[in-house]
């Protein structure tokens, strides 16, 4: 009788472990395309991603680099103080998008140009994504803004 209970308990535990491993694998498989990693321009230049890899890039829009081309295509450069990456975006930029401001773009790095499918800009005059601030601090470019008391 004891060995039957022990055997049954081992079977239940083994089934639970296999179920947990299978569910973890399925969740990871489902999320593989949904995870976009943030990279700074310096990281993109140092280790260029594959042309089919979708990722996020963030930094400051370099002053004097914003060019509105013919049609809907807009080009500009994004920098973190250490590296500069050319960006091309087809579409309508957010209203708050401007030079010397923080931005994050989602897209692919193809032939030395980041082809953005989505551009996100700051939402007020003091906001900048944490990842962008961290990358700029690493390069020694970012200085904390003074707060009013």
Secondary structure by P-SEA (a helix, b strand, c coil): caaaaaaaaaaaaaaaaaaaaaaaaaaaaaacccbbbbbcaaaaaaccccccccbbbbbcccccccccccccccccccccccbbbbbbbccccccccccccccccccccccccccccccccccccccccaaaaaaaaaacccccccccc
